[in-house]
Amino acid sequence: MKYEVVVGGKLRVVELARVDEEWQISLDGNDLDVSVVEVAPHTFSVLLKGESHQIRIVPRPDGTLTLHSGLAEYHGEVTDPRLWRGRRHGALEAEGRQQITAPMPGKVVRLLLQEGDAVEAGQGLLVVEAMKMQNEIRSPKSGRVEKLFAKEGLAVNAGDVLAWVE
């Protein structure tokens, strides 16, 4: 996979290839001596030239990314529209009634909206806790919450329908 990434105002070309359980990465056509493992959602353990780094990637509502590494913070944007589809700049919004499903088994811990409420694309609908991590389930489109099947405290399986957004 090849992506164009803007970090600190500079355009970089990143190529990723999965080999067994690890990633091969090249930056601007140069192979990197790097080992990357995802240790938690959006958190990666990176061994670069013998130095260990932990990098946390936080998607922002405007479609950009914030990367945290130690005390350093970087802002970036993936210019390939196939990645980080929650982007608002030029991204296509889902059309028609959308069925919102649980991405993993867990428990609904918080409802952020009720039936009939207006919702914007990317806005949180509810929070599902899985393996002691809370995951906000977001709306794929602007509209209104037509039907809400989820209730706080409800155990859900992956694929269970949680809501409809019209």
MARDREN-338540 format. One record per residue: residue in three letters; x, y, z of N, C-alpha, C, CB in turn. Coordinates in steps of 0.02 Angstrom, whole numbers, padded with zeros to 5 digits, always signed. Each point is the difference from the previous one (the first is absolute). Glycine has a CB too. Layout:
N
AlaXYZXYZXYZXYZ/...
// end
This chain:
166
Met+00042-00058+00000-00042+00058+00000+00045+00062+00000-00093-00062+00061/Lys+00076+00109-00102+00038+00061-00005-00044+00059+00019+00073-00050-00091/Tyr-00047+00094+00135-00038+00057+00024+00043+00063-00003-00068-00075+00075/Glu+00035+00131-00087+00032+00064+00006-00020+00029+00068+00001+00020-00127/Val+00048-00001+00167-00013+00025+00067+00034+00068+00007-00007-00119+00047/Val-00031+00167-00021+00028+00066+00014+00010+00005+00075-00058+00052-00102/Val+00122-00043+00123+00017+00008+00070+00044+00062+00005-00008-00126+00025/Gly-00013+00172+00018+00038+00062+00008+00006+00040-00065+00063-00056+00090/Gly-00114+00051-00132+00000+00038-00063+00040-00032-00056-00015+00100+00069/Lys+00047-00157-00056+00041-00033-00051-00035-00063-00025+00105+00046+00054/Leu-00109-00054-00120-00031-00058-00031+00049-00058-00001-00074+00074-00070/Arg+00054-00131+00097+00041-00060+00000-00039-00057-00031+00062+00038+00104/Val-00028-00084-00139-00032-00059-00029+00019-00059+00043+00003+00049-00118/Val-00054-00082+00146+00011-00057+00044-00029-00062-00033-00005+00073+00103/Glu+00046-00126-00107-00023-00063-00028+00002-00053+00055+00042+00031-00116/Leu-00097-00068+00122-00007-00051+00052-00011-00068-00033-00046+00085+00081/Ala+00079-00136-00055-00012-00069-00023+00001-00045+00061+00054+00023-00114/Arg-00105-00065+00120-00005-00046+00057+00039-00064-00017-00114+00047+00033/Val+00160-00066+00010+00039-00062-00008-00005-00038+00065+00081+00053-00084/Asp-00116-00110+00082-00014-00039+00060-00036+00045+00050+00101-00075-00020/Glu-00071+00083+00080-00032+00040+00052+00029+00071+00004-00020-00105+00063/Glu+00065+00123-00110+00032+00065+00003-00013+00039-00064+00088-00047+00075/Trp-00070+00111-00073-00008+00045-00057+00069+00017-00029-00105+00048+00050/Gln+00109-00045-00117+00058+00028-00033-00021+00070-00021+00046-00114-00040/Ile-00003+00163+00055-00019+00069-00012+00056+00035-00038-00070+00002+00105/Ser+00048+00037-00157+00049+00043-00033-00026+00071+00002+00039-00094-00076/Leu+00007+00141+00082-00017+00071+00004+00035+00035-00058-00014-00004+00127/Asp-00025+00035-00170+00026+00035-00059+00045-00046-00041-00006+00109+00062/Gly-00012-00173-00068+00037-00048-00041+00058-00034+00035-00033+00067-00094/Asn+00047-00049+00156+00056-00030+00038-00028-00048+00052+00071+00103-00019/Asp-00047-00166+00016-00022-00049+00050+00026+00019+00069-00001-00090-00088/Leu-00042+00082+00138+00019+00017+00069+00015-00064+00039-00071+00103-00005/Asp+00121-00099+00049+00015-00054+00046-00046+00010+00060+00122-00011-00039/Val-00183-00015+00033-00051+00014+00050-00043-00062+00013-00002+00121-00035/Ser-00019-00128+00097-00047-00053+00018-00059+00034+00034+00093-00088+00013/Val-00154+00074-00036-00059+00033+00027-00051-00053+00020+00020+00102-00073/Val-00047-00096+00134-00051-00045+00024-00055+00042+00033+00084-00095+00017/Glu-00146+00083-00035-00056+00035+00032-00013-00034+00067-00051+00034-00112/Val+00061+00004+00167-00007-00028+00067-00068+00014+00031+00123+00013+00014/Ala-00159+00035-00042-00067+00018+00022-00030+00039-00058+00030+00003+00126/Pro-00096+00006-00127-00029+00039-00054+00032+00069-00005-00108-00062+00015/His+00133+00079-00074+00032+00065-00015+00066+00010+00038-00114+00046-00021/Thr+00143-00098+00050+00063+00006+00036+00049-00052-00027-00059+00043+00104/Phe+00119-00020-00123+00048-00043-00032+00067+00002+00037-00057+00019-00110/Ser+00088-00078+00114+00068-00005+00026+00045-00002-00061-00036-00063+00108/Val+00083+00110-00111+00043+00007-00059+00073-00007+00022-00085+00076-00057/Leu+00121-00121+00023+00072-00007+00011+00033+00026-00064-00013-00101+00079/Leu+00043+00161-00074+00030+00034-00058+00075+00009+00013-00109+00060-00025/Lys+00148-00092-00017+00073+00004+00006+00024-00017+00071+00002+00087-00092/Gly-00033-00137+00122+00019-00023+00066-00030+00039+00057+00103-00037-00052/Glu-00140+00091+00038-00031+00040+00053-00075-00015+00003+00086+00091-00015/Ser-00111-00100+00076-00071-00017+00011-00041+00064+00009+00033-00110+00051/His-00091+00112-00084-00046+00056+00005-00071-00027+00007+00077+00075-00068/Gln-00118-00040+00106-00072-00016+00001-00035+00059-00032+00009-00073+00106/Ile-00049+00059-00157-00034+00053-00036-00075-00011+00004+00098+00014-00078/Arg-00134+00038+00099-00073-00003+00004-00027+00048-00053+00001-00029+00125/Ile-00048+00003-00165-00030+00039-00054-00072+00017+00020+00074-00055-00088/Val-00090+00120+00088-00067+00022+00019-00032+00035-00060+00035+00012+00121/Pro-00087-00044-00151-00036+00034-00054-00038+00060+00028-00012-00109-00064/Arg+00014+00165+00028-00034+00061+00022-00063+00010-00042+00111+00052+00035/Pro-00160-00015-00009-00063+00010-00036+00008+00032-00069-00054+00010+00110/Asp+00108+00029-00120+00009+00032-00065+00034-00045-00052+00007+00108+00060/Gly+00006-00172-00042+00030-00047-00047+00075-00005+00005-00094+00024-00074/Thr+00126+00019+00114+00072-00004+00009+00015-00049+00057+00015+00119-00043/Leu+00049-00130+00055+00022-00046+00052+00048+00035+00048-00014-00098-00079/Thr+00011+00080+00141+00050+00022+00049+00039-00062+00020-00071+00097+00042/Leu+00138-00094-00047+00043-00055+00018+00039+00019+00063+00009-00038-00121/His-00012-00004+00172+00036+00012+00062+00056-00051+00006-00105+00046+00056/Ser+00165-00022-00043+00058-00044+00011+00040+00031+00057+00003-00038-00123/Gly-00007+00007+00181+00033+00028+00059-00032+00067+00015+00108-00060-00026/Leu-00068+00112+00033-00026+00067+00013-00015+00038-00065+00064+00001+00108/Ala-00044-00028-00164-00009+00034-00064-00070-00012-00028+00122-00011-00023/Glu-00148+00062-00011-00065-00005-00032+00007+00025-00072-00062+00016+00111/Tyr+00036-00054-00158+00004+00017-00071-00071+00001-00028+00117-00050-00011/His-00127+00092-00039-00064+00002-00035+00011-00021-00071-00044+00092+00075/Gly-00001-00135-00100+00008-00025-00068-00067-00009-00034+00105-00056+00034/Glu-00101+00044-00099-00060-00014-00040+00017-00049-00054-00046+00115+00024/Val+00005-00167-00031+00008-00048-00053-00040+00027-00059+00016-00100+00080/Thr+00018+00112-00136-00034+00031-00057-00034-00052-00045+00082+00092+00005/Asp-00069-00157+00008-00035-00052-00037-00070-00008+00029+00110-00060-00025/Pro-00163+00074-00013-00067-00001+00028-00025-00069+00019-00023+00098-00069/Arg+00059-00152+00051-00021-00066+00020+00015-00014+00073+00018-00039-00116/Leu+00024+00079+00149+00019-00012+00069-00032+00051+00045+00108-00049-00038/Trp-00125+00030+00100-00031+00043+00049-00063+00031-00029+00112+00023+00053/Arg-00160-00065-00070-00060+00022-00036-00045+00047+00038+00007-00106-00057/Gly+00007+00118+00121-00040+00047+00038+00013+00072-00018-00001-00082+00091/Arg+00044+00094-00140+00019+00068-00019-00061+00039-00024+00114-00040-00031/Arg-00112+00104+00042-00055+00042-00022+00017+00038-00064-00036+00011+00118/His+00100+00000-00132+00019+00039-00059-00004-00043-00062+00075+00072+00071/Gly-00128-00065-00110-00006-00035-00063-00019-00073+00007+00083+00077-00043/Ala-00095-00101+00102-00019-00070+00009-00073-00009-00017+00088-00016+00088/Leu-00105-00040-00116-00069-00015-00015-00034-00025+00063+00027-00026-00120/Glu-00086+00052+00133-00038-00021+00057-00045-00058-00022+00002+00117+00052/Ala-00016-00164-00007-00045-00055-00015-00069+00029-00018+00064-00078+00078/Glu-00100+00044-00122-00066+00023-00021-00052-00051+00020+00050+00064-00096/Gly-00112-00040+00105-00056-00044+00017+00004-00022+00073-00005-00038-00119/Arg-00043-00003+00139-00001-00026+00068+00062-00043+00012-00127+00002+00001/Gln+00161+00012+00055+00060-00038+00018-00013-00040+00063+00073+00088-00054/Gln-00054-00150+00051-00005-00045+00058+00066+00003+00038-00084-00077-00060/Ile+00081+00093+00123+00061+00005+00041+00005-00066+00039-00008+00128+00010/Thr+00065-00162-00018+00010-00065+00033+00059+00003+00048-00049-00058-00100/Ala+00049+00012+00147+00055-00006+00048+00061-00029-00036-00081-00016+00097/Pro+00138+00050-00093+00060-00026-00034+00033-00057+00037+00016+00113-00046/Met-00034-00122+00110+00030-00053+00040-00047-00018+00057+00117+00040-00029/Pro-00109-00099+00059-00042-00015+00058+00019+00045+00059-00012-00120-00039/Gly-00037+00137+00078+00013+00043+00058-00064+00019+00035+00101+00044-00057/Lys-00100+00013+00091-00058+00023+00038-00010+00074-00014+00020-00087+00089/Val-00082+00107-00102-00017+00070-00011+00004+00035+00068-00075-00026-00101/Val+00120+00075+00107+00009+00034+00064-00031+00070+00001+00104-00066+00016/Arg-00115+00095-00075-00028+00068-00001-00034+00014-00067+00089+00038+00081/Leu-00148-00008-00078-00035+00024-00059+00014+00075-00005-00091-00090+00008/Leu+00113+00113-00066+00016+00071-00008-00057+00038-00032+00120-00031-00010/Leu-00166-00005-00022-00059+00030-00033-00061-00043+00012+00074+00053-00088/Gln-00132-00026+00075-00063-00037+00007-00035-00003-00068-00011+00036+00122/Glu-00039-00080-00127-00040-00004-00062-00028+00069-00016-00029-00120+00023/Gly+00032+00138-00088-00026+00064-00022+00050+00057+00001-00108-00039+00040/Asp+00165+00030-00006+00051+00053+00003+00034+00009-00068+00018-00025+00122/Ala+00000+00087-00137+00040+00015-00060+00072-00021+00013-00076+00096-00033/Val+00109-00119-00020+00069-00023+00007+00040+00023-00061-00037-00101+00068/Glu+00100+00117-00057+00046+00019-00055+00045-00060-00015-00002+00123+00035/Ala+00027-00125-00097+00046-00053-00019+00061+00002+00046-00039+00005-00120/Gly+00058-00062+00148+00057-00005+00045-00016+00014+00073+00068+00034-00095/Gln-00129-00014+00109-00020+00013+00069-00012-00065+00037-00051+00110-00035/Gly+00070-00113+00098-00009-00061+00040-00074-00014+00013+00111+00021+00052/Leu-00128-00086-00057-00069-00023+00014-00004-00034+00068-00020-00014-00123/Leu+00070-00029+00137+00001-00038+00062+00070-00025+00013-00121-00033-00015/Val+00131+00006+00074+00066-00025+00019-00007-00074+00019+00038+00115+00040/Val+00004-00157-00070+00002-00071+00015+00067-00016+00034-00077-00028-00099/Glu+00074-00006+00155+00060-00020+00035+00016-00073-00018-00023+00081+00096/Ala+00086-00091-00116+00024-00068-00016+00070-00007+00027-00073-00006-00105/Met+00087-00045+00141+00066-00014+00029+00026+00062+00038+00024-00081-00093/Lys-00068+00111+00133+00016+00057+00043+00020+00063-00039+00035-00081+00086/Met-00052+00083-00151+00013+00059-00041-00067+00026-00024+00115-00041-00036/Gln-00126+00106+00038-00062+00029-00022+00008+00025-00072-00030+00033+00118/Asn-00017-00053-00161+00002+00017-00071-00063+00038-00019+00070-00102-00024/Glu-00061+00163+00000-00056+00042-00021-00022-00021-00070+00040+00097+00072/Ile-00103-00114-00079-00028-00019-00065-00029+00064-00031-00025-00121+00037/Arg+00049+00138-00097-00018+00064-00031-00049-00009-00059+00111+00045+00035/Ser-00145+00008-00051-00047-00001-00055+00037+00007-00067-00089+00050+00075/Pro+00071-00091-00124+00032+00004-00066-00029+00057-00043+00022-00122+00007/Lys-00076+00154+00017-00032+00052-00040-00036+00050+00044-00013-00081-00094/Ser-00003+00137+00065-00042+00049+00034-00073-00020-00009+00086+00093-00018/Gly-00127-00079+00066-00071-00018-00004-00030+00001+00069+00021-00070-00103/Arg-00062+00018+00116-00029-00005+00067+00000-00073+00020-00072+00103-00018/Val+00073-00115+00083-00001-00068+00027-00072-00024-00007+00097+00021+00082/Glu-00108-00066-00130-00068-00025-00013-00021-00051+00053+00017+00019-00122/Lys+00026-00066+00137-00016-00053+00048+00063-00016+00040-00090-00048-00076/Leu+00083+00042+00141+00056-00016+00044-00016-00065+00036+00030+00123+00015/Phe+00006-00176-00033-00012-00066+00030+00041-00010+00063-00025-00044-00114/Ala+00080+00080+00120+00046-00008+00056-00028+00033+00063+00097-00003-00079/Lys-00083-00027+00135-00017+00027+00066+00063-00004+00043-00123-00036-00010/Glu+00132+00083+00056+00057-00003+00045-00001-00066+00039+00002+00127+00008/Gly+00056-00159-00004+00006-00064+00036-00012-00061-00043-00035+00061+00100/Leu+00013-00051-00163-00016-00055-00045+00064-00033-00026-00107+00058-00033/Ala+00112-00124+00039+00056-00037-00029-00014-00009-00075+00024-00061+00110/Val+00027+00073-00152-00009-00006-00072+00054-00045-00029-00052+00114-00005/Asn+00036-00145-00051+00047-00040-00038+00021+00038-00062-00051-00107+00043/Ala+00108+00090-00072+00022+00032-00061-00055-00009-00054+00123-00020+00029/Gly-00141+00074-00061-00050-00003-00053-00071+00015+00023+00072-00081-00055/Asp-00084+00083+00121-00068+00017+00025-00018+00070-00022+00014-00077+00100/Val-00077+00087-00122-00023+00065-00021-00013+00043+00063-00052-00049-00106/Leu+00083+00107+00108-00006+00045+00057-00048+00058-00014+00116-00031+00033/Ala-00117+00054-00095-00041+00058-00018-00009+00005-00075+00040+00059+00103/Trp-00089-00018-00124-00008+00020-00070+00005+00074-00002-00074-00100-00028/Val+00111+00127-00021+00004+00072-00010-00030+00013-00069+00105+00013+00073/Glu-00155+00031-00076-00034+00017-00062+00023+00068-00024-00100-00068+00034/
// end
